[in-house]
């Protein structure tokens, strides 16, 4: 019997169906061990011994490890088939270490899609564990542990902030800095001017032109008096000064990377990054289509826009047979990004013939939406450009130049399949020629104000992190989840926008004051590049950690001594157990009241929220009242006497008419 070890039970079930009775496929359910929380500073790292990591198997994974060991004992040969990225490589290495599999000879399977052909092809060409990639992951884990543990403990002691991290704190800083930009923004007045007239060839068409130049110069009108003078200067007749008509090509976008998929899913469907990745994982690991189970998309954590030659050929054939030869385009080429994820493919359908509409019945609504988006984005990326005929006219009178633009599609190209996912203006065409005259039938002057920069929402923040080279595909969703966690109280939502709380601002302020040389965009991006270089064998773990640690520990020691401790807010009551002051505290589940003499006294109590006057009496216990509570997925009505009374009911909202 041959044994294949993967991470996920769903993935294991799918692959088992491809390999038959001679194979057993089992799941490690993610990582089977991690850094211990013992030793100096509870770091799980022997810093004096060149940052030697000290690993342990968590109690929650001991049963899994025992099952894996028994499966290995029965097997004639073991294959490690964890995910094809840095984290997956590390899981394979840990499995080899714990299960006594020789790293030098144990075959490692790499496939980027879970299909019959991909899995069986990987079996024919196994490789070994990439130790450079493992070193890169281990370095990242050690960096995150040192920064996370030490900064979190420092901030907890000094300012009562729950956590800090190498990447999460930089992301939080982006949000705080953007809010400061918005607060410092001073809006400025400006005016735009428009005229309307009829199209010369089709008098039913009303054309609106915008003023672009005054006496051949750019302009900026900033007050009503000057605006009125310009409006008075507009003549009743304008003459066509310039007329042009040119073909323009509009190219499709590349197939999705992790970040672009998360951004588009947020824009189109309001999916959080976490939700997008969860659905993508389901599509990747296998969906039952009729009597077969297959992965519908390739691996969903990638920075690459590359498509495999085999897929490119099959996609071209499909486009040719479905739409015609003039729709067959070429594959997009990777950008200059140079990191280890570029060895992967873009996120694409595993089989271009699996049309979303034809398999809709086998998918949930959300799976269908995301698969459809991935499918048509990939298809569009392989199609020819949309071609438009663009017109531009300049109308002049009394030294004022007004511009009109129009465009119509003359060949739909990729937009044949992708138009619903991106906004395209309606076709327009006008019949003006040079020296034609038009009669102005309407004049408009519009007062406008400059606008501050946009706040970050999830999509904008992910794009910014990617543009700044901070984080990697596997980390975007986790970074956002950490920042949004209401227990940390770092940000709140205003609509879909992320707004920093006072605690979030305070956290960034203190990190800026004491750790600005490390918790910043440039340093974090430099570290990401260094981790990539370790994976390529161009840098070592020891060099990276030594360079970082000596700089960090000096900053940490200074901050520990000089960072001002913010005294906790007092409740104004004495502890009923020991008589000391009660204070407000923050814990994993939010704010609560506790004794100031902790750990000598462990008295705590929850903060009672005032019960609204119109709250209904609980129908179960008859003494409590029904109040709005927040659950894991939504709000609901629950009894104020919880946990003594567990009554709850759904919360219904009236739809606006």
N, C-alpha and C positions, 0 to 999 in steps of 0.2 A: 504493500500500500504506500502510495506517495502522498505527502502532506503539503498543502499550500496554506500559508498563514497570511491573512489580510487583517485590516483594522475593523471593518464593519460587518455585523451579522447579515445585513441586506446584501452587501457586496459578496459575502461568502456564499449565500444562497444562490445568487445569480451565477457566479463562477462555477459552483458545484454542478450546475445543470450543463455547463459546457464541457466539463472534463470527464464525466462518467464515473463508473464504478471503481476504477483503479485509483481514484483520487479521493482524499478527504480534504475538505476546505473548512478551516476554523477561523474565528475572529479573536483578535487581541483586545478589541473594544478600545482602540486608541492606545495611548502610552501605557506601558505596564510598570514603569518606575519613573521616579523623579528625584530631584535633589532633596535630601533629608532636611529637616528643620532643626537639626541639632548642631553642636560644634560652636565655634566662635561666632557670636552674633546671630546664631541660629541660621547661618547662611547655607550650610551644607557644602561648604567649600573650604579646602585646606589651602588658604592663601599663601602660607609660607612654603608650601610644597608645590610651587608653580601653579597655583590655582587648581589643584587636583579636586575634581568633583566627587562628592560622597553621595552615592545613590541609595535609595531604599525602595522597596516595593510597598506601596500603600496597602493598608488592611483591606480596602475596597477591591484591590486587584489580586489578592492572594489566591482566591478560589479560581479566578481566571488563569493565573499562572500554573496552578496545580493541574488544571484540565489540559493546558497546553503541553506541560511536561509529559503527561500520560499519553497524549496524542503523538508526541515526538518519539517516545519509547516504542510505540507500535509501528512507526513509519520506517520504510526502507530508505526513503529520501525525503528531505525537507526543502521546500521552496519558500522564500520570503517575498511576498507580493504586496507590500504596503504602498501607499500613495507615492506618485513620482515627483516628490519635491523634497526640500530640505528636512521638513518635519517627518515625512514618511521614511526618509533614509535613516534618520536617527532612531525611529521606532524599530526598523529592521535590525539595526546594530544592537539596540538594547535587547531585542528578542534573542539574537545570537548569543549575547553575553549571559543572559539569565537561563537560557535553555541549553547551554553548553554546546552550541553549534559553532564549528570552526569558521571564523570570519574569512579566513583565507580561501576557503573552498565552497562555502554554502552558497548555492545559486540564488540570485536576486532577480525577480521578474519585474520588468518595467513595461507597463502599457498605459496609454493615455485615454483609452476608452474601454468600457467593459462590454465587449462584443465577442462572439465566438472566434472570429478570425484574429482579433487583437490579442486575446488571451493565449490562444494556441501558437501564434507566431512568437510571443514572448517566451513560451516554453521551449521553443526550438532554439532561441538565441538568448539564454540567460546570461547575466553578467554577475559581477561580484559587488559587494557593498562598497560604495564610494566613500572612503574614509575621510577625504577632504571635505565632502559635503557634511559628514557627521561632525567633523571638527568645527565647521562653520555654525551648525545648529547648537553645538555645545557651548561655543563662545557666546552666542546670542543669549542662551539660557543663563549663563553665568553673569553676563552683564546685566540682564534684566533682574536677576535675583539680588545682586549687590545693590543696584540702584533702587529697586523696588522695596526691598526690606529696610535698607538704611534710611532712605528718604521718607518712607511711610512712617517708620517709628519716630523719626525726628519731628515730622510735621504733626503727628498725633500728639506727641508730648508738648510741643510748643504752641500750635495753633488749632489743635483738634481737627485737623484734616485727616481723612481716613487713609488715603493712598496717594502715591506718586509713582511715576514710571518713566523709563527712558523715552518711550514714544508717546504715551498717553499725555504726559505733562506738556510736551511740545504741542500736541494737538489742542490741548486746553488753552495754551498760551495763544495760539492762533485765534481762538474764539474770543478770548479776553482782549487781545490787541485790536481785533476788528471792532469790538464794541467801543473801545476807546476812540477809534477813528470816527465812528458814527457820532459819538457824543461831542467830539471836537469839531465836527463838520459844521461849517457855516454856509447856509444855503445862499445862493446868489441868483438874482433875478436876471432873466433874459427873455427876448421876444422872438417869435417866429412869425413870418408873414406868408400868406397864401392868396392866390387868386383862382377863380374858377371861370371856365369858358366852355364852349361846345366844340366837339371834334369836327373838323372841317368836312370829313367824308361821311360821318354818321352823326347827325345833329341830335340824336337821342342820347348820345354819350356826353356826360358832364365830366370835364377833365379838371383836376386840381393840381396846380403847380406851386412849388415852394421857392421862395426867394433865397438865392444862394450867393449873390454878389451885388455890391453897390459900387458903381463906378469902377468895375473890374477888380475890386478888392473884397477880401473876406470882411465880415463885420460881426459886431456883437452889440446889440442894443440892450441897455440895462435899465431903462426907465420908461414910464408911460408917455412922458412929453416927447422924447425922441421917437418913440414908436408911432405916435400920432403924426409926426412930421413925415415919417417914411410912408405911412398909409396914405397920407394926402398927396404924396409924390407919385403914387401908382397911377399910370395913365389909363384911359378907357380902352385904348387899342394897343396890343402887343404884336410884335413881328417875330417870326421864327428866324433866329440868328444862326442856329446850328441844328442839324438833323442827322442822326446816324443810326444804322441798323447793322448789328453784328451777331454772328453765331457764338454761343458760349457753351462750353462743356461743364457739366456739373458731375463730379465723380462721387461714387458711393463711398461710404466710410468702410474701414476695415472690419473684419469679424471681431467679436467681442473679446476684450481682456476682462479680468476680474473687475477692475475698477469701472470700466465703461459699461459693463453689464449692470453693476450696482447703481450707477448714475442713471442710466436709461430706465431701469425698473422703478427707481424712485420717482422720476419725472412722469412716467406714463401711468404707473399703477399705485404710486405712493407706498411701495414696498420699502421696509427698512432694509439695511444692508444684511442684517442677520436673517431676515425672512428670505431675501433673495438667495443667500448662500444655502439655506436649508432646502429650498425647493430645488436649486441646482444640484445639490448633493443627491436628492432623490432621483432626479433625471439621470444623473451620472451612474448611480449604483444599480439601476435596473428597474424597469417598469414592465409589468406583464401585458403583452400585446397578444390577444387571442390565447393560444396555448404555448407561447414562447415568452421568455423574459430577456430583455436586452437593455443595455445602457443606451439612452437616447442622445446624450451629449458627451463630449470629451471632458477631460479633467478641468474643473472649474476654478482652479487657482493658478493663474498664469499672467505674465506680463507681455506675452508674445501675441503677435497678429499673424504668425506663420500658419499656413495650411499645408498638410502633407501632399506630396505629389500624387499619391493614389486618390485622395479626396478631390484634389483639383481636377483631375481627369474625369472622375465620375460626375462631378458638379458641372463641368463643361458639357458633357454628354446630355445630362438632364436638362440643362438650360436650352441646348440646341433642339432637343426633341420636344420640349414643352413650349418654347417661345420663338425659336428660330435662330439661325446662325448669327444674325446681326445683333443679338442680345448677349452673345458669349463674350465675356471680357477676360481680364487677366487677374491673377492673384496680387494682392497688395504685398509690398515688401516691408520687412521690419524696419523700424526707426533705428537711430544710432544708439539706443539703449544697450548697455553692455552688462547684463547681469545674468545670473545662472538660470533664471526663469525663461530666458529667451530660447533655451533648448526645447521648450514645450511648444505645443500648438495653441492657437487661439481656441476659444470656446465655440464649438461648432456642432452641428448634428452629426451623429456617427453614420447615418445613412440618409443621403439626400432624397431618397425615394419615399422616406417615411414622412409624408405630408401631414402637417398638424391637423388639418381638417379631417383626414381619413382615420386618425387615431384618437380623435377628441374623446370618444366614449370611454377610453381607457385611462384618461387623465382627470385629475381634479381640476377645478376652475383655475386655480393659481398655477398648477403645473402646465396647463394648456396655454395660459397667457405667457409664461416665461419661455416655454419651448417654442411657441410661435414666434416670439420676438427673436430668439437665438436663431431659429431656422431661417426666417426671412432676412435677418441682418447678414447672415453668412451667404445666402443665395444672392442678395443684392451686391455684396462685396465682390462677387465673381461675375457681375454683369457689366455691360458697357455703360458709359456715362449717359445721363439725360442731356439732351441737346435743346437749348432754347434759342429763340431769336429775340435779342434784346434791343430795344429802341431807347434812344435818349434824345430829347429835344430841349434846346435853350431858347426861351422867349425873352425878348428885350424891349424895353420901353423906358425912356427918360433916365437912362443909366442904370436901370434895375434889370438883373438877370434872374429869370425864374426857370426852374428845371422840372421836367416831367420825365419819368421813366416808365417803361412798359415792357412786359416780357410774355412770350407765349412758348409753350413746349411744342417743338416740331418732331421730336423723337423721345419717347418716354424712357427708354433704357431701363436702368435699375429701378426707377420709380414705379414701374409696372407692378412690382411686388412689395415695394417699401413705402409707398406714398402715405399710407395711413399712420406710419410711425414718425413721420416728420412733416412739419408744416410747409406747404407749398402755396404760394400766392395764386389766385385765380388768373387764368390767361387774360392778358390785355393787349390790345393792338390799336394804334392810332394812325390817322392818315394825314399827318402834317408834312409839309415840305418847306425848304428854305424860302424865305420871303413871304410865306403865307401870313396873313393877318388874322387876329382873333379879337373878338370883342369881350372885354372883361365884364362878367355879369355879377361877380361877387368878390368882395375883398374881405380878408380876415387878418386880424392881428391877434396872436395868442400869447398871453403871458405864461412863462414857464419858470420853474425853479430848478436849479441843479439839485441832484439827489445824492444822498450819502451812499457809500458802498453797501452792497447787500450783506445782510447777516449770513452766516453759514447755515445751510441746512445739511442733511446727511450727504446729498449728492455733491454739493459744492465743496464740502470739507474733504471728501474722498478725492475729488479732482485736485484739490490743493495739495493734499498729502502726496499724491502721485507726482504732480508737477514738481514738487520740492524734493522728490526722491526720499520720502520718509515712510517707513513701513514697507510691507510687502503684501502681495495678494492674500496670503493666509491670515494677515493681521488686521486688515481694515475693519472688518465687522467687530472683532474683539475690542479694538481701540474705541470705536463708537459706543459699544455696549458699556464699556467701563466709564467713559465720560458721562453717558446719559443716566447711569445708575442713580436713582433718586436717593439711595442710602448715602451716597457720597456727597450729594447736594452741591455739585459743581456747576451744573447747568440746568436750566428749565426751558420748556418749550413755549414759544410765542408763535402760534400756528405751527408750521413745520420748521421754524427757525430755532437755532440753538442760541440761548442768551445766558451769559454767565451769571451765577448767583454771587452774593457777597462772599461766600466761602470760596467759590471758584476764583474770584478776583484776589482774595487774600492769599490763596495758595500760590498763584502765579506771581504775585508781588514778592513773596518771600523767596521763591525759587529764583526769580530775577535778581534779587538782591544778593543771594549767597551762592548761586550755582549757574550764573548766566553764561559761563564759558563752556558748560556741558549741556544744560537744558536749553538748547537753542536749535534753530532750523539747520544751520550749517554743520554744526557738530554731529547732529543726529544723522544727516544725510551722508556725512563723511564716514560715520560708523557703519551705515548700511553698505556703502561701497567697500569698506574694509572687510565686512563679513562675506561679501561676494568674492573678494579677492582670496580669502581663505578657502572658499569652495573651489576656486580655480587653481589653488596651490601657489598663489603669488604672494601670500602673506601667512603668518603663523598665528595660531591661537595665543601663544606665549607673548609675542610682540604686542598684540592688540590689547591683551588684558593688563600687561605690565604698564604700558603707556597710559591706559585709562585709569588704572587704580591709583597710581601715585598722585595723579592730578586730582582725582575725585576725593581721596581720603583727606588730603590737606584742606580742601574746601569744606568737607563734612566736619572736620574737627573744629574749624573756625566757626562754622554755622552753629554747631552744638554749643559752643561757648558764648556766642554773641547774639544769636537769634532770640528776640524777646518773647517770653512766654505770655500768652494772652490768658488772663485769669478767666475761669469759667463763670458763666452767668449764674447768680444765686437765685434760688426759688423764693427765699424769704421764709423758709420753714426749717425746723430742726429735724434731724433724723430720729424717727421713733425708736430705733434700736440702740443708737449710741449717743445721741444728743448733738452730734456735729451738724454743720450746715449741709442742706440738700442743694445740689447743683444740677443744671441741665447738662446732659451728656449726649454724645452721638455714638451710636453703635451700628452694627450690621443691618439692623432693621429700622433705622431712623433715630429720631431724638427720643430721649427718655429722661426720667429723673433718677438720680443716684446719689449715694452718700459721698461727701468730699473726702472721707477718710479711707476710701477704697485703696488697697485690698484688705485693710484691717476690718472694714465693715462692708458687707456685700448687699446692703439694702438697695432695692430698686423698685420703681413703679412706673407704669406707663403714664403718659401725659393725657389727661382726660380732655377730650374736645367738647366744647359746649354743645348741648343738644338743642337743635332748632325748636322754636316754640310750636311749630306746626307739625313736628315729627309724630308719626303714628305710634301707638302703643304696640309692643311686640305681641302678636297673637298667641305665641307659645308660652312665654314665661309671665306675661301680663304686667311685669314691673319695668322691663327695659323699653327702649324706644328704637325704632328703625332709623338708622343713619347711613349715609353714603360711605361705603368703604371701597378701597382699591384692591382688586385681586391681581393675580398674575397676568390675566389676559384682558380684564375689563373691570369697570366699577359695578357695584351691586349694593343692595340694601341689606344690612345685617344688624343684629341686635346689639345694643350698647352694653349688654351684660356679658358679651363674649369674653372668656371662653366658658363661663357658666351656662350660657344659653347659646346654641349654635344655629338659631333660626336665621335663614337668609331667603331672599327672593330676588328675581331679576329686576333690573332697573330699566324702565322704558322711557324713552325721550320722545316728545312730540315733534313731529316733522313740521318745519315751517311751511306755511301755505304760500 
